[in-house]
């Protein structure tokens, strides 16, 4: 009998073999020969629909129904991400692992649907299945940011309200801090979980083992506000969330949050600038969590941790749009650093990362992107030497370094393949000096 992972791989490849349904005839009577020739002389030929290989989604426009639903404010979406990972350090010491994320949901423009100006609603759901590629690596930062417990889970349920010409944006509902904070365009290319979300910002757990901040793969209730004046290249934003987001376990379907009645407050400010005519952004943020965390010196729960971070993202080569839109990066780089404390209550207390991405237009692949990045994670000595460390005193390495090489190939507008190589130096929870992991990600947009 096929395993579940074999079944979902078969399901996806079956979908990839499908072709869009042929459009029905429009049912109009045929024109007379003289009428047809006159119409041909005055009416431009209709633009044919894009082929399967050119359309933006695998399933196309559903015979026009996507546009019809969009006109009344309803926009469904779905994507599938599948990965295969293998540890190739010296020899194939472990069997390759497979994991996948199926994400689906809808956006509702309430202004179109109900006349509620500036309002919208989002609902999304995740199905995760497979084995964690980090199972045998012992790394603190998983090779992939979609790593999570097998489950079908409600992810986002929130209402948005834009005011003052979209200068003020408000949200409330079930959401994650990583939806808005620490967004870095260049870092988003990479797969390593610690590169896309800094370990000091998302790497803590409460004394009861629950996630201490709503994030993938477990969101929680919160309220968010962002102000970005139209005439100034700056923004500020802040949010408050239930810090007890619940555990990332298979029987948590998205509603196991809030048991400790603690909150986490996050704030960020940014400045968008142009250096040498190239777009860049500088951001800085901080958080405070008043939840109960294990004191590594005493083993007892104690209230409160804090952290701060700064990042810069800079374009070096970019497009020059003529329609007033923002330029797109062709060669860009990022760098960030973050700190957390106090040392007797945090796991990682320092992290830094930098990386570069390049659009491969000179290689004849204008929609492909290559990148290289490095991440350093330092751990609190109170944690590594604590007898209350779940892994044992002195077992956790004092730091971990992750080096990633990746190439994202846009095969079709709706299908990308991303081979990826990562070198993990001193994995946090492993006696191995370093590990090499090779993987491939496929993404299908339906």
C-alpha positions as CSV (number, residue, x, y, z in Angstrom):
1,X,0.0,0.0,0.0
2,X,1.5,3.4,-0.9
3,X,2.7,5.6,1.9
4,X,1.0,9.0,2.5
5,X,4.0,10.8,1.1
6,X,3.9,8.7,-2.1
7,X,0.2,9.5,-2.5
8,X,0.7,13.3,-2.3
9,X,3.6,13.2,-4.7
10,X,1.5,11.2,-7.1
11,X,-1.4,13.6,-6.6
12,X,0.8,16.6,-7.5
13,X,2.3,15.0,-10.6
14,X,-1.2,14.1,-11.7
15,X,-2.2,17.7,-11.4
16,X,0.8,18.8,-13.5
17,X,-0.3,16.5,-16.3
18,X,-3.7,18.2,-16.5
19,X,-4.5,20.8,-19.2
20,X,-7.1,23.6,-18.9
21,X,-10.6,22.8,-20.2
22,X,-11.4,24.1,-23.7
23,X,-13.5,27.2,-23.6
24,X,-17.1,26.8,-24.8
25,X,-18.2,28.6,-28.0
26,X,-19.8,31.9,-27.4
27,X,-23.0,30.9,-29.1
28,X,-23.3,34.0,-31.4
29,X,-24.7,33.4,-34.9
30,X,-22.3,33.5,-37.8
31,X,-22.1,36.8,-39.6
32,X,-22.8,37.2,-43.3
33,X,-19.7,37.3,-45.5
34,X,-19.9,41.1,-46.1
35,X,-20.5,41.8,-42.4
36,X,-17.6,39.5,-41.4
37,X,-15.2,41.3,-43.8
38,X,-16.3,44.8,-42.6
39,X,-15.9,43.7,-38.9
40,X,-12.5,42.3,-39.6
41,X,-11.4,45.6,-41.1
42,X,-12.6,47.7,-38.1
43,X,-12.4,45.4,-35.1
44,X,-9.0,44.1,-33.7
45,X,-8.8,40.3,-33.3
46,X,-9.4,39.2,-29.7
47,X,-6.4,38.4,-27.7
48,X,-6.2,34.6,-27.3
49,X,-6.0,33.2,-23.8
50,X,-2.5,32.3,-22.6
51,X,-1.4,28.7,-23.1
52,X,-0.9,26.3,-20.2
53,X,2.8,27.2,-20.2
54,X,2.2,31.0,-20.1
55,X,-0.6,31.4,-17.7
56,X,0.2,32.6,-14.1
57,X,-1.5,29.6,-12.4
58,X,-1.7,25.9,-13.3
59,X,-5.5,25.9,-13.4
60,X,-5.9,29.1,-15.4
61,X,-8.8,31.4,-15.2
62,X,-11.4,28.6,-14.8
63,X,-13.3,29.6,-17.9
64,X,-13.5,33.2,-16.8
65,X,-14.7,32.5,-13.3
66,X,-11.6,33.8,-11.6
67,X,-12.2,37.2,-13.1
68,X,-15.9,37.1,-12.3
69,X,-15.2,36.3,-8.6
70,X,-12.5,39.0,-8.5
71,X,-15.0,41.5,-9.7
72,X,-17.2,40.8,-6.7
73,X,-14.3,40.8,-4.3
74,X,-13.5,37.1,-3.9
75,X,-10.0,35.8,-4.7
76,X,-9.2,32.1,-3.9
77,X,-5.6,30.9,-3.9
78,X,-3.7,27.7,-3.4
79,X,-0.1,26.6,-3.7
80,X,1.8,23.4,-3.1
81,X,5.4,23.2,-2.0
82,X,7.2,19.9,-2.0
83,X,10.8,19.2,-0.9
84,X,13.3,16.3,-0.9
85,X,16.4,16.6,1.4
86,X,19.4,14.4,1.9
87,X,22.4,14.5,4.2
88,X,25.5,13.9,2.0
89,X,28.3,14.4,4.5
90,X,30.9,11.9,3.6
91,X,28.3,9.3,2.6
92,X,24.5,8.9,2.4
93,X,24.2,8.3,6.2
94,X,20.5,8.8,6.3
95,X,17.7,8.1,3.8
96,X,16.4,11.2,2.1
97,X,13.3,12.9,3.6
98,X,10.3,14.3,1.9
99,X,8.0,17.0,3.2
100,X,5.3,19.2,1.7
101,X,3.1,22.2,2.5
102,X,-0.3,22.7,0.8
103,X,-1.6,26.2,1.5
104,X,-5.0,27.4,0.4
105,X,-7.6,30.1,1.2
106,X,-9.2,33.2,0.0
107,X,-9.0,37.0,0.1
108,X,-12.2,39.0,0.2
109,X,-12.3,42.7,-0.8
110,X,-15.2,43.9,1.3
111,X,-15.4,47.2,-0.6
112,X,-16.3,45.3,-3.7
113,X,-18.4,42.7,-1.9
114,X,-20.3,44.8,0.6
115,X,-19.4,48.5,0.0
116,X,-17.1,48.6,3.1
117,X,-14.5,51.0,2.0
118,X,-10.8,50.0,2.6
119,X,-11.7,46.7,4.3
120,X,-10.7,43.2,3.4
121,X,-10.7,39.7,5.0
122,X,-8.2,36.9,4.6
123,X,-8.5,33.2,5.5
124,X,-5.8,30.6,4.9
125,X,-5.2,27.0,5.8
126,X,-2.2,24.7,5.8
127,X,-1.7,21.0,5.4
128,X,1.8,19.8,6.3
129,X,3.0,16.3,5.8
130,X,6.3,14.4,5.7
131,X,9.5,14.0,7.7
132,X,11.5,16.9,9.0
133,X,14.9,17.3,7.2
134,X,16.3,18.3,10.5
135,X,15.4,15.0,12.2
136,X,18.9,13.6,11.8
137,X,20.9,16.8,11.6
138,X,20.6,18.2,15.1
139,X,20.7,21.8,13.8
140,X,19.0,24.6,15.6
141,X,18.0,26.2,12.3
142,X,16.1,23.8,10.1
143,X,17.2,23.7,6.4
144,X,13.7,24.7,5.4
145,X,11.2,27.3,6.8
146,X,8.2,25.1,6.0
147,X,9.4,22.5,8.5
148,X,6.4,21.8,10.9
149,X,4.5,19.0,12.6
150,X,2.1,17.0,10.3
151,X,-1.3,18.6,10.5
152,X,-4.1,20.4,8.8
153,X,-4.3,23.7,10.5
154,X,-6.2,27.0,10.3
155,X,-3.4,29.6,9.8
156,X,-4.8,33.1,9.0
157,X,-8.2,34.6,9.9
158,X,-8.0,38.3,10.0
159,X,-9.7,41.5,9.1
160,X,-7.8,44.5,7.5
161,X,-8.9,48.1,7.4
162,X,-7.0,50.8,5.4
163,X,-7.6,54.4,6.3
164,X,-6.5,57.9,5.2
165,X,-5.7,56.9,1.6
166,X,-4.0,53.6,2.7
167,X,-1.5,55.5,4.9
168,X,-2.8,53.7,8.0
169,X,-3.3,50.0,7.9
170,X,-4.9,48.0,10.7
171,X,-5.4,44.3,11.2
172,X,-7.0,42.1,13.8
173,X,-7.5,38.4,14.1
174,X,-5.5,35.2,13.9
175,X,-2.1,36.0,12.4
176,X,1.6,35.8,12.8
177,X,4.4,38.3,13.5
178,X,6.3,37.0,10.5
179,X,3.4,38.2,8.3
180,X,4.7,41.8,8.7
181,X,7.9,42.1,10.8
182,X,11.4,41.5,9.6
183,X,10.4,41.4,5.9
184,X,13.6,41.3,3.7
185,X,13.2,40.9,0.0
186,X,16.7,39.4,-0.7
187,X,16.6,37.0,2.3
188,X,13.2,35.7,1.1
189,X,14.9,33.7,-1.6
190,X,16.6,31.4,0.8
191,X,15.2,28.3,2.4
192,X,17.0,28.0,5.7
193,X,14.5,28.9,8.5
194,X,17.0,31.1,10.4
195,X,17.8,33.2,7.3
196,X,14.2,34.1,6.6
197,X,13.3,34.6,10.3
198,X,16.2,35.6,12.7
199,X,16.6,33.0,15.5
200,X,16.6,35.6,18.3
201,X,13.2,36.9,17.1
202,X,11.4,33.6,16.7
203,X,13.6,31.0,18.4
204,X,12.3,31.1,21.9
205,X,9.7,28.8,23.6
206,X,7.8,29.4,26.8
207,X,8.5,27.4,29.9
208,X,5.6,25.1,29.0
209,X,7.1,24.4,25.5
210,X,4.6,26.4,23.5
211,X,5.8,28.9,20.8
212,X,6.3,32.3,22.4
213,X,5.3,34.3,19.4
214,X,2.7,33.7,16.7
215,X,4.6,32.6,13.5
216,X,4.6,29.9,10.9
217,X,3.4,27.2,11.5
218,X,1.2,28.3,14.5
219,X,-0.5,31.7,14.4
220,X,-2.3,33.4,17.2
221,X,-4.7,36.3,18.0
222,X,-3.3,39.8,17.7
223,X,-3.8,43.4,16.6
224,X,-1.5,45.3,14.2
225,X,-1.1,48.9,13.0
226,X,1.2,50.4,10.3
227,X,1.5,54.1,9.4
228,X,3.4,55.1,6.2
229,X,2.9,58.8,5.2
230,X,2.6,59.2,1.4
231,X,5.1,62.1,1.2
232,X,7.8,60.6,3.4
233,X,9.9,57.4,2.7
234,X,9.5,56.1,6.2
235,X,7.1,53.8,8.1
236,X,6.4,52.7,11.7
237,X,4.4,49.7,12.8
238,X,3.6,47.9,16.0
239,X,1.6,44.9,17.1
240,X,0.5,43.0,20.2
241,X,-0.1,39.3,20.1
242,X,-1.0,36.5,22.5
243,X,2.5,35.2,23.2
244,X,1.4,31.7,24.1
245,X,0.7,30.6,20.5
246,X,0.4,26.9,21.4
247,X,2.6,24.0,20.5
248,X,3.6,22.9,17.0
249,X,2.1,19.4,17.3
250,X,-0.1,17.4,15.0
251,X,-3.2,17.7,17.2
252,X,-3.1,21.5,17.3
253,X,-5.3,22.7,14.4
254,X,-4.8,26.4,15.1
255,X,-6.7,27.1,18.3
256,X,-4.5,26.1,21.2
257,X,-3.3,29.6,22.0
258,X,-3.7,31.9,24.9
259,X,-3.4,29.5,27.9
260,X,-1.0,31.7,29.8
261,X,-2.6,35.1,29.3
262,X,0.7,36.6,28.3
263,X,1.4,39.0,25.5
264,X,4.3,40.0,23.2
265,X,4.6,43.5,21.9
266,X,6.6,44.1,18.7
267,X,7.6,47.4,17.0
268,X,9.6,48.3,13.8
269,X,10.5,51.4,11.9
270,X,12.0,51.7,8.5
271,X,13.5,54.2,6.0
272,X,13.4,53.7,2.3
273,X,16.2,55.5,0.5
274,X,18.1,55.6,-2.8
275,X,21.9,55.2,-2.8
276,X,23.7,55.9,-6.1
277,X,20.2,55.8,-7.7
278,X,19.6,52.3,-6.3
279,X,16.7,51.5,-3.9
280,X,17.5,50.4,-0.4
281,X,15.8,50.1,3.0
282,X,17.0,50.2,6.6
283,X,14.9,48.7,9.3
284,X,15.1,48.3,13.1
285,X,12.8,46.6,15.5
286,X,12.4,45.3,19.0
287,X,10.1,43.1,21.1
288,X,9.2,42.4,24.7
289,X,7.5,39.2,25.8
290,X,6.0,39.0,29.3
291,X,5.5,35.2,29.2
292,X,7.0,32.7,31.6
293,X,10.4,31.3,30.5
294,X,12.7,28.7,32.1
295,X,15.5,30.3,34.1
296,X,18.5,28.2,33.0
297,X,20.2,28.9,36.4
298,X,17.4,27.8,38.7
299,X,15.1,25.7,36.5
300,X,12.1,27.8,37.6
301,X,9.8,29.8,35.3
302,X,10.5,33.5,35.3
303,X,8.8,36.3,33.5
304,X,10.0,38.3,30.5
305,X,12.5,38.3,27.6
306,X,13.4,41.0,25.1
307,X,15.2,41.4,21.8
308,X,16.2,43.9,19.1
309,X,17.3,43.7,15.4
310,X,18.5,45.8,12.5
311,X,18.7,45.0,8.8
312,X,19.6,46.7,5.5
313,X,18.6,45.6,2.0
314,X,20.3,47.3,-0.9
315,X,19.9,47.0,-4.7
316,X,23.1,47.3,-6.7
317,X,21.6,46.6,-10.2
318,X,17.9,47.1,-10.8
319,X,15.4,47.6,-13.6
320,X,14.3,51.1,-14.7
321,X,10.5,51.0,-15.1
322,X,8.8,53.7,-17.2
323,X,5.3,53.2,-15.7
324,X,6.1,54.7,-12.3
325,X,6.3,51.3,-10.5
326,X,9.1,50.5,-8.1
327,X,12.3,49.1,-9.7
328,X,12.9,45.4,-9.4
329,X,16.2,44.1,-8.0
330,X,18.6,42.3,-10.4
331,X,21.6,42.2,-8.0
332,X,20.9,42.9,-4.3
333,X,22.3,42.1,-0.9
334,X,21.1,42.1,2.7
335,X,22.7,42.1,6.2
336,X,21.1,41.8,9.6
337,X,22.0,41.4,13.3
338,X,19.9,40.7,16.4
339,X,20.3,40.4,20.1
340,X,18.1,38.8,22.8
341,X,18.2,38.7,26.6
342,X,18.5,38.1,29.5
343,X,21.0,35.3,29.0
344,X,19.5,33.2,31.8
345,X,16.2,33.0,29.9
346,X,17.0,32.9,26.2
347,X,18.4,30.2,23.9
348,X,20.1,32.1,21.1
349,X,21.3,35.5,22.3
350,X,23.0,36.8,19.1
351,X,22.6,36.2,15.4
352,X,23.8,37.8,12.2
353,X,23.4,37.0,8.5
354,X,24.3,38.4,5.1
355,X,23.6,37.3,1.6
356,X,23.4,38.2,-2.1
357,X,20.9,37.3,-4.8
358,X,21.3,37.8,-8.6
359,X,18.7,37.6,-11.4
360,X,20.2,35.5,-14.1
361,X,19.2,37.6,-17.2
362,X,22.8,37.5,-18.5
363,X,22.5,33.7,-18.6
364,X,19.3,33.8,-20.7
365,X,17.2,33.1,-17.7
366,X,15.7,36.5,-16.7
367,X,13.2,35.0,-14.2
368,X,15.7,32.7,-12.4
369,X,17.5,33.8,-9.3
370,X,20.7,32.6,-7.7
371,X,21.9,33.4,-4.2
372,X,24.4,32.7,-1.4
373,X,24.0,33.5,2.3
374,X,25.6,32.8,5.6
375,X,24.0,32.8,9.1
376,X,25.7,32.8,12.5
377,X,23.7,31.9,15.6
378,X,25.3,32.3,19.0
379,X,23.8,30.6,22.1
380,X,23.6,31.9,25.7
381,X,26.3,30.2,27.9
382,X,23.6,30.0,30.7
383,X,21.7,27.8,28.3
384,X,24.5,25.7,26.9
385,X,25.9,24.9,30.4
386,X,22.6,24.6,32.2
387,X,21.6,21.3,33.9
388,X,18.0,22.3,32.9
389,X,18.9,22.3,29.2
390,X,16.7,19.6,27.6
391,X,19.7,18.2,25.8
392,X,21.9,18.2,28.9
393,X,24.6,20.5,30.2
394,X,27.5,21.0,27.8
395,X,25.9,19.1,24.9
396,X,24.7,22.2,23.0
397,X,27.4,23.8,20.9
398,X,28.1,27.5,21.7
399,X,27.3,28.5,18.1
400,X,26.0,27.3,14.8
401,X,26.9,28.6,11.3
402,X,24.8,27.9,8.2
403,X,26.0,28.5,4.7
404,X,23.4,28.3,1.8
405,X,23.8,28.2,-1.9
406,X,20.5,28.2,-3.9
407,X,19.1,28.6,-7.4
408,X,15.4,29.2,-8.1
409,X,14.5,28.3,-11.6
410,X,11.2,29.6,-13.0
411,X,10.2,26.7,-15.3
412,X,6.7,28.2,-15.9
413,X,5.0,31.2,-14.4
414,X,3.2,28.7,-12.1
415,X,6.0,26.3,-11.4
416,X,9.5,26.8,-9.9
417,X,12.3,24.3,-9.0
418,X,14.9,25.3,-6.5
419,X,17.9,23.1,-5.9
420,X,19.7,24.0,-2.7
421,X,22.9,23.1,-0.8
422,X,23.5,24.0,2.8
423,X,26.6,23.5,5.0
424,X,25.9,23.4,8.7
425,X,29.1,24.1,10.7
426,X,28.9,22.9,14.4
427,X,25.2,21.8,14.4
428,X,23.8,22.9,17.7
429,X,22.7,19.5,19.0
430,X,25.1,17.2,17.2
431,X,28.6,15.9,17.8
432,X,29.3,16.2,14.1
433,X,31.7,19.0,13.3
434,X,29.8,19.9,10.1
435,X,27.1,18.6,7.8
436,X,26.2,19.1,4.2
437,X,22.6,18.9,3.2
438,X,21.3,18.9,-0.4
439,X,17.7,19.5,-1.3
440,X,15.3,20.5,-4.0
441,X,12.0,22.4,-3.6
442,X,9.2,22.5,-6.2
443,X,6.4,25.1,-5.9
444,X,3.1,24.9,-7.9
445,X,0.7,27.8,-7.9
446,X,-2.9,26.7,-8.6
